[in-house]
Amino acid sequence: MCTHTATQKPYQLARFFNNQSMALLSPPRLLPLGSGATRICVSKVGVRCAATIAAADGAVTDVSRIRWGSTKLQGPRSEMEDDVIVRSDGLDGFSFAAVFDGHAGFSSVQFLRDELYKECSLAVQGGSVLNSKNIDAIKDAIQLAFTNVDSRLSSWLQEREDESGATATVMFIRNDLLIVSHLGDSAVVISRGGRAEVLTNPHRPYGNNRVSLDEVKRIRAAGGWISDGRICGEISVSRAFGDIQFKTKKNEMLAKGVEDGRWTEKFASRVQFKGDLVTAMPDIYTTELGSNSEFILLASDGLWDYMKSSEAVALVRNQLRQHGDVQLACEALALTALNQGSQDNISVAIADLGKTKWDELPVQGPNILLELSQAFATVGIVSVGIWISSFLVASY
């Protein structure tokens, strides 16, 4: 962390700007260690932070020739509330992968890690429903599983007086078919011949996209309101497991807001709740995986808030072309997001579909327009820094 004061001398400021200019021209450095170890990440401005990299259980499997990599990384936050799991048993040729992103504690994530797979496996009848090709039956089964788990979790949280919650994005994947059940703001991206295809939309109560506008409409119809992009000024995701204060304990939440001075008693008297403000009803997506489908990337918003889907796909492709190790590619992706400024925890799962001969893949050519724009931007920042430092030195 760098601090600056008003008494800093001009030549010190000049040295600062020159150092920042050189940092902008240098790529982030990743200091590699073995999986499960602590790595030191060096950011573009020289900030060092320890990050724990852990491979999830069952990170590699040969179901349908799919190879897996999975990583969870604790960023600058004081607590790790993410988790990622990969399972390849009991689903009749399908693998199961899920990323959980917790908030207000880790309890909900712990519950979901153990229970969501069990409930989903039961609902899809050990995979037979997934293999039926009946889209309506698949959606009904998965939505029922999510609803049942949330009901059980809510009762469990209420007994513990725990107000935690968690988003969850789940993949059921076979070599030729992908089924996604999505709740929250993690995301799934497919690489099709190097082109990034984003399957999911974040459930957030702000923004001008159709999904966000629909979420705001649903929340207001249920008697809620949006303040500073948060439901009742509290939570920035509109679909999640748990979060009982926005489901079964809404009136208690409203009364506590009056006690805490967040709103007036007159305002609270006018609120009439008509439904859950946060819901555990997932969006379901299905897509076929043709010959050009290379890999599937599932990650929490700690990655996507700091990296474009096209950048993530390009990085993973280049990693796999270099060494073919999907676990190493997974770790490199998470570390790159941290080096690009992510302030959140990061969880990633990558499924290499086994359809691409990575050692035969040609080197991906540079994006000339992108590199030129970045170069001009860098030169502009450097020039401004030099001009300011020269002006300050001259006037000193």
N, C-alpha and C positions, 0 to 999 in steps of 0.2 A: 504494500500500500504506500502510495506517495502522498505527502502532504505539502501544501504550499502556504506561505504566509505573506502578508503585505510588506514585510521588511526584507523579503528575499532580494538580493542584489541583482542588477541587470545581467551581469555576466553569468550568474547562476541560472537565470531564466533562459539565456541564450543556450547554455549547455543543455538545459532540459529540453528545449525545442529541437535541438540537433539530435539528441538521443532519441526523442520520440520519432523524428523523421527517419532515422536509421531503423528503428523498430518496425515502422510501418512497411519498410522495404524488405523486411526479413520474415520468412515463414515461421509459424509456431513450431516449437521443438517438443517432441515427445520423447521422454526418457524411458525406454522399454524395460520391463521386468516381466517375470512370469505371471501367469494368470492367478488371480487371487491375492496378489501382493499390493502393497501401497506404491503408487507411482507419484513422482513429482512432475507437475505440469507447469511449464513455463509459458506464460501468455505473451501476446505480442508487445505488451508494454512492460514485460519483465516481472510480472507478479507471479509468485510461486505459491502453490497450494497443494496440500496432500490430498489425494483422491484414492479411495479404496475401490479396486476393481475386483469383482467377483463373478465367476462363471456360475450360472444357475445349474441346478440339478438336471442331469440328463441332457447336457448341452449338445451332444452329438448322437444322432440316430440314423439308421438306415431304412426306416419305413418309407416305402415308395421311392427309394434312392435319395431321399431328402437328407441333406447334411445341415446341422444346426450349429449356430453360435449364439450365445446369450451372455449379456453383461449387465451388471448394475453398478452404478458409479455414484458415490456420494460427493456432490459438489461442495460449494462453500457453505451450504446450509448446515445448521447445528445437528440436525437429525436426518437419518435416512428413512424415508417413508415410502419409497418405491420398492417394487419386487417384480420379478419375472420368473415364470415357470414354463417348462417344456415337458410334455408327456407324450409318449408314443405307444402306450399300452391301452388295450380295452376298447378301441373305437373302430374296429373292423377296417383297418387300412388307413385310417385318418390319424394324423398327429394333432395334438392340442397345444397351443401356446397362448400365453396371456401376459399382459403387462398391467400391473396395478400401480396407481399413483395415489397415495394416501394424503390426507390433510387432517389437521387437528389431532394428530397422533397416528400410531401404527396399528392399533387394535383391529380396525376394520380390514386392513390388508392381511393381517395374520389369519383372521377368520376366513376371508375369501380364498386365500392360498390353499387352505385345507378343504374347503367345502364347495367351491364353485365347480371344480372339475367333477366331483362326485355327483352333484346335482345335474350337471349337463350330461354326463355319461348316462345317468338314469333316464333323463328326459328323451335322449336320442336313441334309447334302447340299445346301448352298446355299439352304436354306429349304424344300425340298420336303417334308421330314419334318414341319416345323412346320405346313405347309399340309395335311397328310394327315388331320388330325383324329383320328389314332390316338394316344391319350394314352399308352398303354404304350410305343409306339415312340418318342414324344417323350421320355419319361422315361429310357428306356434309352440313347438317343443322348446326351442332355445329361449323364447320370451317367457315361457312358463318357468323354466329353470331359473332365470334371472329374478323373476318376481318372487318365487319361493325362497331363494337364498336371501333376498333383501328383507323379506318378512321375518325370517329366522334371525338374521343379523340385527334387525331393529329391536326385536325382543331381547336379544342378548345384550345389546348396548344399553337398553333402558334399565335392565337389571344392574348393570355396572355403573349407571349414570355417566356414560361415555358418549361424547358428542362427535366422535371421529367419523370420517367417511372416506370413500375411495372411488376413483374412476376405474374402469376396467375395459380393456379391449381384448377380445378373444379371437383366435383364429382356429378353425378346423380345416386342416389342409391335407390334401392328397396330391399326388404328382400332377393331376389334370384338373383339380377343382379346389377352389378356395371359398370358404364360408366365413364371414366376419360378423361378430356380434359386438357392437360398439356402444360404449357408454362413457361420455366425458370428452377429454381433449387430447388423448393420445391419438396416434394415427397409423394407418397401414398404407404402404407404398409398394407397388410392383415395379420391377425393372423389366420392361419389354424391349429387348434389343438395345438397352441403354437409355431408353426413354422412361422417365418417371411418370407413373400413373397413380395418382392419389385416390384411394377408395373411400376414405372417411371424411366427415366434416365435424369440426369441434362443436360440442354442445356448450356454448357460452352465451350469456345474456347480453351481448353487445356485438356491434358490427352491423354491416349492411347486407350481408349475404342472406340467402333465403332461410337457411337453417337457424341462424341467430334470430332473425325476425320472427320466425315461427316459435322459437323458445320464449322470446319476450312476450308474444301474444298469449302463449299458454300460461305463463307465470302470472300475467295480469288477470287472465280469466279465472285463475285460482285464488285471486285476492292478494297477490303479492305485488311488489313494486321493485324497480331497478334504481339503484343509486350508485353513481361512480362505477358503472359496469358490473355491479354485484347485486345479487338478490338480497333485498332488504339491507343493502350496504354491507353484506357479510361474506358471501361466497361467490366466486367467479366462474364456477361451473354449474350448469343447470340440470345435469343428469349424473347421478352417482349412487353407489350403494351407501347405506347408512345415513348420516346427516339427519338424525331423527328430529332435530329442532325445526326442520323444514318439512317434516312429514307428520309424525304422530304428536309432536310437542310444539306445534306452531303457536298456540295461545300462550304457552309458557315463555317462548321466545319473545313474543310481543310484550308480555308483562315485564320481562327482564330488560327489554329495551327502554321501557319507561323508567324503571329503577336506575338504569345506568345513564339516563339523560340523553339517549340517542334520538328519541322522539317524544312528543308530548302525550299526555293521557288523552287529550282531545283527539289527537291524530289516531291513537290506538283504538279509541271507541268507534271510529268510523270504518275500521278494517273488518272485513268479513271474509274469512277463508272458505273456499269452496273446493279445495283439492290440495294435493301435494305440490309444493313449490319446486322441490327437487324430486325427480322421478328416476326409478331404476329400470324403466322400459327401454330396451336397447334398439338401435337401428340395426337391421340385418342386411348384409350385402353378400351376393354370390357372384362369382366370376369364374369363367373357364381359364385354364392355364395352358395355352398353346405352346408350340415349339419355340416361339420367341420369348417366352416367359423365363427369365433368368433366375431371379431371386425375389423373395418377399421380405420387406423390412417393416418391422413393428417397433415403435418406440414411443416413449412418453414425451410430453410437451417440453421437457427439459432439453430435448434435442431439437424439436421442430420450431421452437420459439427463437432459435439462434442459427438455424441452418435450413436452407431451401431443400426441397425434396430432390431437385436436380443435382445439387451439390452432394447430397448424401449418396445418391445412386452412383454418381461419378467416382466418388471416393471408394465405395465398396467394390465397384468394378475394377478399379486400378489395383486395389489391394489383392483381389482374387487373381487378377492377371499376373501379379508379381509372385505370389506364393501359394495361392489356392486354398489357404487356410481360413475357413469362414469364422472361426473363433477369433483369430488375430484381426481379421477385418472388422469384426464387431467391436472389439476393444479399441481399435484405431479410430473408429467412427465416434464412439463416445468421448474419447479423449480430445478429438478435434473439436467437438462441440464445446467442451469445457474450455479449451484454449481460445475459442472464438467468443468467449464471454458469458457462457451459460452460468446463471446464478442458481440453478435448480438441480435437483437430483436427476439422474439420467438412467433409464432402463431401456435396453435394446435386445431384440431377438431377430435373427436373420435366418431365413430358410433358403439355402441354395438348392434349387430344384433338381440339380444333377443333369441338366440338359445342355449345359455350355461347357465346352472344352477350353478352360481358361488359359491354358498355356499356349493355345493356338489363336487366342483373341488378339487382333492387331492393336497396337498402341493407339489409344484415343487421342486424336489430334486436339490441339488447343483451340479454345473459343477466342478467335482473334478479336472480335468486337468487345467481348467481355474484358479481355486482358488490356485492350487499349483504353477502355473506359476506366478501369482500375488504375492504369498507369497515369492517365491524366489527372485523376482524382488525387493520387498520391503526390504527384508533382505539385499540384495546387496547394495541398496541405503543407508540403515541405517549404514551398515558396512563401506562404503566409507566415510560417514559423520563423524562417530566416529573416523576413522583413520586420516582424515584430521584435525579434531579438536584436537586430541591427539598430532599429529605432531606439530601443531602450538603452543600448550600450552608448549610442551617440549622444543621448540626452542625459546620461549619467554624469 
